[in-house]
Amino acid sequence: MTIDTQDLTTLDVDASVLAVDGTVADLLFRSARSVNTFTDEPVADEQVQAAYDLLRWGPTAMNASPLRLLLVRSEDARERLAGHMSEGNRDRVLAAPLTIVAAADTDFHEHLGTLVPHLPGARDRFAGDPQARAGMARTSALIQIGYLIVALRAVGLHVGPMGGMDTAGIDAEFFAENGWTALLVLNVGQPSGPDAVRPRAPRLEYSDVATEV
Ligand SMILES: Cc1cc2nc3c(=O)[nH]c(=O)nc-3n(C[C@H](O)[C@H](O)[C@H](O)COP(=O)(O)O)c2cc1C
């Protein structure tokens, strides 16, 4: 179903500058919305894996690939997570068919032997610098979350991202053993209908955000 609430012609760019079909641009960006309420239609692991198999090719610093995903499905896990969400987000987590906690792994250096074969010794260098790892993990995992949102859309799913949460509480609840750091919670599924989204808010113009030197 389409959930767009705005005439796309007002959002259009010149089709001749697009390297992808306009329908692809619409699916990924122009008609895609942040969804608050979902149908009961289940989200299969295969769909999330297909999204991951796209997003993993997006660039990260040193190819460190620090994004980690916790898929929250069971009622028990859902309630544990909801307890750490801000009030307005709590019911959304309880009702969505799938919720993903997107996290950063500050121990990403353990994979550098595989991920950075052209830089032997990278793992050992980062092993001794937890502060650098924390910064790098956060920056690249946040970038990968952007890829994740677009990749989920590319496999036909819709996403409701939520930053309103007690991050330390989620880390203690779910990541005490692996040390991951929660960055964003994403509800995933199919929109429940036209009321699943708020009215589309405007965006800044290119001239508002870009400057040249
Ligand atoms: C990092 C981030 C944090 C967000 N946090 C929340 C949140 O805590 N609660 C909420 O209802 N929406 C949240 N949103 C959704 C935004 O409000 C929404 O993406 C934005 O208004 C654009 O809406 P649109 O994609 O439908 O145009 C968040 C989105 C992002 C990307």
PDBQT file of the ligand as one rigid body, heavy atoms in Angstrom, charges set to zero:
ROOT
HETATM    1  C1  LIG A 301      17.343   9.180  15.047  1.00  0.00    +0.000 C 
HETATM    2  C2  LIG A 301      15.834   9.246  15.057  1.00  0.00    +0.000 A 
HETATM    3  C3  LIG A 301      15.172   9.264  16.260  1.00  0.00    +0.000 A 
HETATM    4  C4  LIG A 301      13.771   9.302  16.284  1.00  0.00    +0.000 A 
HETATM    5  N1  LIG A 301      13.132   9.218  17.489  1.00  0.00    +0.000 NA
HETATM    6  C5  LIG A 301      11.781   9.124  17.509  1.00  0.00    +0.000 A 
HETATM    7  C6  LIG A 301      11.095   8.883  18.741  1.00  0.00    +0.000 A 
HETATM    8  O1  LIG A 301      11.703   8.712  19.805  1.00  0.00    +0.000 OA
HETATM    9  N2  LIG A 301       9.727   8.816  18.706  1.00  0.00    +0.000 N 
HETATM   10  C7  LIG A 301       9.024   8.984  17.539  1.00  0.00    +0.000 A 
HETATM   11  O2  LIG A 301       7.804   8.930  17.568  1.00  0.00    +0.000 OA
HETATM   12  N3  LIG A 301       9.666   9.187  16.349  1.00  0.00    +0.000 NA
HETATM   13  C8  LIG A 301      11.012   9.251  16.314  1.00  0.00    +0.000 A 
HETATM   14  N4  LIG A 301      11.670   9.416  15.111  1.00  0.00    +0.000 N 
HETATM   15  C9  LIG A 301      10.892   9.572  13.875  1.00  0.00    +0.000 C 
HETATM   16  C10 LIG A 301      11.030  10.985  13.285  1.00  0.00    +0.000 C 
HETATM   17  O3  LIG A 301      10.239  11.891  14.007  1.00  0.00    +0.000 OA
HETATM   18  C11 LIG A 301      10.650  10.924  11.801  1.00  0.00    +0.000 C 
HETATM   19  O4  LIG A 301      11.558  10.088  11.161  1.00  0.00    +0.000 OA
HETATM   20  C12 LIG A 301      10.665  12.308  11.140  1.00  0.00    +0.000 C 
HETATM   21  O5  LIG A 301       9.709  13.139  11.722  1.00  0.00    +0.000 OA
HETATM   22  C13 LIG A 301      10.419  12.213   9.643  1.00  0.00    +0.000 C 
HETATM   23  O6  LIG A 301       9.188  11.580   9.392  1.00  0.00    +0.000 OA
HETATM   24  P1  LIG A 301       8.876  10.995   7.924  1.00  0.00    +0.000 P 
HETATM   25  O7  LIG A 301       9.971  10.008   7.631  1.00  0.00    +0.000 OA
HETATM   26  O8  LIG A 301       7.550  10.322   8.055  1.00  0.00    +0.000 OA
HETATM   27  O9  LIG A 301       8.868  12.121   6.982  1.00  0.00    +0.000 OA
HETATM   28  C14 LIG A 301      13.046   9.362  15.073  1.00  0.00    +0.000 A 
HETATM   29  C15 LIG A 301      13.741   9.319  13.858  1.00  0.00    +0.000 A 
HETATM   30  C16 LIG A 301      15.114   9.237  13.841  1.00  0.00    +0.000 A 
HETATM   31  C17 LIG A 301      15.823   9.121  12.508  1.00  0.00    +0.000 C 
ENDROOT
TORSDOF 0
